Amino acid sequence: MSDQIFLMGNLVIMVAYAAISAAIVVPVSRAGQLRTNRLATATALIFFSCAVGHGLHAVMAYRTVIQVPAAHQMHMDAAGWPWTSAMWDLFTAAVGVYYWTLRRGYGVLLGKGAIYVDPWGQHRLDEADARERAARDAAEAHRATLATVVEHTDDAVVGVTPEGIITAWNGGAERLFGYTAEEVLGRPATMLADETGTGEQADVLARIRQGERGMAYETRRLRKDGTLVDVALTITPIQDQAGTVIGASAVARDITAAKEAAERRRAIEERSNQAQRLESLGKLAGGVAHDFNNILAIIANYTEFVAEETADQPNVQADLTQVRTAVERATNLTRQLLTFTRAEAIQPQDVNLNAAVTEVQMMLERTLGEHINLIAVPSPHPLTVHADPGQLQQVLLNLAINARDAMPEGGTLVLEANSAALDGDEVNMQPPLPAGTYARLLVSDTGEGMSPETAARIFEPFYTTKPQGRGTGLGLATVYGIVTEAGGSINVYSELGIGTTFRIYLPLVTTAADTAASPPVPSQAPPRGDGSTVLVVEDEPALARVITRILANAGYHVLTAADATEARDLYERHGCDALLTDVIMPGISGRRLAELLHERQPDLPVLYMSGYSNGLLGTTHILDDDIAFLEKPFTAADLLHKLAATREGSPSQVDHDPFAGRHRRPGCGNA
């Protein structure tokens, strides 16, 4: 009986071990780990060998039951070994069956290098997987948030390779430079720089490749439409996990408005400092003039005493005549000093400005000489100011005489009178004036002109550019004193070799007749550009930036050029719907540029602008009378109204002053 049990036990164990071997080999083979998971393969071999061994035991038991004699059978029974072996084999078979039943609830041998995962280990693995997924999701959410912030920031964020190839481009970069991501990705960053900026980029990238951690600087970059923009750049290297530089990130911020504000603050500060210097000089000059008048009185009186005592001595009388002449010149000099310092008694009254211009014109026609072409342009409506008539006359005479001296070979002198509207934000007025409507006098010439350094000092007492003996340096200082005493202000625009224009602003005395005759000032909002392209040609960079900003804010697409050559190149590449050009520029003039473009586009609207008055440019035949003209300085409202009128085919002159409007921008009066 025991032999049969022994046979049965070995058969069951053999089948169980064979099944376990198959359970190990099949999933490991399906997972592709039959060669790499050596532990699993070894385990399968152990169970397989056990299965074979128990199969051999079963064969031996079968032979014993069938073939062994009865005597030998009795001997084995007596020994007791078969029962012990049988019981152990049954126990082993039970363990095999138990392993097989447990195997159904576990993943076995499917992890790389693993052979078995128990329930607690599986729980820990599940928790680790959950933590890893949560960390991965959090990192992905963080990257998505960061990408959203970078994409929607106003600053331009650009990624480049160490060689300068663009690899990243956010929305801020698209708004700042005008290119879409599709247009720039994979292209060199030099497309955003001019010749100077290209060398600068190469130097910065070389320093980044050499290990410099980052740098910040201000520079200029090129937009898609060819215009330059002032930017503040921050360059930071991008490194991989090994610390190797694999690229760089550039954050660019538009600082055009900030630079304009800084320029405006600087200009205001300079004007304030100049006003303080003039005030200090005025106090000094006033003290000197008073003391000097006392000395002159003594000299003059003692001269008369001597003249009475020596009436019969002709030689002495001739010498005393020279003394009297010197005293008169010194007296006039001190009078000018006192006028400049506002210390001389004045008698202000209401003065008709047109009448004052006509009176000065009649005086100058007899004194200027035939080589000067004098033209007076009175205001089309009455203008009344409250000032001393003699001093007002002195202002015009001093400016006219200076203009004559600046034109030794002859030229044109224009006296103009009209009204002007100021918004109170002008930075080139000496001194500044509050907002309001003012009478304006313009004295323009085609003389030698002045450099910016000279123009900044012309109102200082005793400063003169005339040869020794031909000027005292008090003429313009006196003009400044008279104008400021009358509550007005003065502005000067000049270019070397071209000429000078003085603008004098005086408070208006409004009467019923003046009000009725005053021209209406446009109050409607300036028309918008609706995407029309305007080619702006201006050789003063600060003014060009201001004009570009005004037009862009009004809906125009702006192309900016510094001279006629650059303007023609931009026109060939982009075309335009209107031309806004300075009249007098280095090289080709604005008028000649318009003629060249009209050969290609006869109906192209052209608006000219200049720091010289329309009266001067018209009389010197630089421009025709029927052109569209905008006089500098001008405001945003003036520019937009005039440009719209020009595009509509109405080149008529804006009747109010170029300062008119409430949208004054810094820089419009600088050229």
Secondary structure, 3 states (H helix, E strand, C coil): CHHHHHHHHHHHHHHHHHHHHHHHHHHHHHCCCCCCCHHHHHHHHHHHHHHHHHHHHHHHHHHHHHHCCHHHHHHHHHHCHHHHHHHHHHHHHHHHHHHHHHHCCCCCCCCCCCCCCCHHHHHHHHHHHHHHHHHHHHHHHHHHHHHHHHHHCCCEEEEECCCCEEEEECHHHHHHHCCCHHHHCCCEHHHHCCHHHHHHHHHHHHHHHCCCCCEEEEEEEECCCCCEEEEEEEEEEEECCCCCEEEEEEEEEECHHHHHHHHHHHHHHHHHHHHHHHHHHHHHHHHHHHHHHHHHHHHHHHHHHHHHHCCCCHHHHHHHHHHHHHHHHHHHHHHHHHHHCCCCCCCCEEEEHHHHHHHHHHHHHCCCCCCEEEEEECCCCCCEEEECHHHHHHHHHHHHHHHHHCCCCCEEEEEEEEEEEECCCCCCCECCCCCEEEEEEEEEECCCCCCHHHHCCCCCCCCCCCCCCCCCCCHHHHHHHHHHHCCCEEEEEEECCCEEEEEEEEEECCCHHHHHHCCCCCCCCCCCCCCCEEEEECCCHHHHHHHHHHHHHCCCEEEEECCHHHHHHHHHHHCCCEEEEECCCCCCCHHHHHHHHHHHCCCCCEEEEECCCHHHHHHCCCCCCCCCEEECCCCHHHHHHHHHHHHCCCCCCCCCCCCCCCCCCCCCCCC
